[in-house]
Amino acid sequence: MTSPISAALGQHWPRLTHREREILLWAGDGMSNKEIARRLGLSPGTVKFHVHSILSKTGTRSRYALVAQMAAARSAA
């Protein structure tokens, strides 16, 4: 089941996969790649790959700018 926040992110960034939105939500909560990897049962390298893909797809230059955009999307939800 998709959460309202994940759905809002999907509307804001429709090109993101479900896994990318999931990682973006955890990153937005301040979790490191290593923490996200542990939570999702992935390697830190896989999370890093997804974060890079998210930055590329959203046209965002940094993780911090991405989290700021995500906060704006959350408040619109």
N, C-alpha and C positions, 0 to 999 in steps of 0.2 A: 504494500500500500504506500502511496506517495504522500509525504507530508505536505501541508500547505506551503511551507517555506520552500521545499524542494520544487513544488509545482511553480511557485513564483519565480524561482531561479530558472526553471525551464522556459518560462515565458520570456524572461529577461534575456536569457542566453540559450535559445533553442538548439544550437549546435552542440551543446555539451551532452555527453552521454550520462546515463544514470550514475555510473561510477564516478565520473568527474564531478557531478553535482554533489554526490555524497562526500567526496574528498573536500570539495569547496566548503561545505557546511562545517566540517571538522576544522578546517583551516581558519574559518571565520570565527570559530570558538577559541582560537589561539593555540591550537594543537600543532606541534612540530610534525615534520614528515615522519619521524621515527615513532611518535605517539600514534599518529594516524595509521601507520603500517601495523603496529601491534593491535590496534582496535579492529582493523579490517582483515587481519591475517595475511598481509601482503609484505613484500620486502620494502625497505625504505627507498631502494632504487626505483621500484615500480611506482611508488607514491610520487617520487621526484619527477618521473616521466609524465605522470598524469598532471601534476602541477604545471609543468612546462607546456603541456598540451592545452591546458585551461588558459594559461597566459596568452598563448598563440591565438587560440580561438576567440578570445575576448578582446584582443588587441591591447592588453594591459601590460605595462612594462615591469611591474613588480608585484610581489605577493601582497604588500601593504596596500597598494592602490586597488588591487583586486578585492581585498577584504573591505575597503571603504565602499566600493561599488556594490558589493554584496550586502553591506549594511543598508544601503539605500534601497536595494531590492527587497530586503526583509521588511523595511518600514512601509513599503508600498503594499505588502501582502496583507 
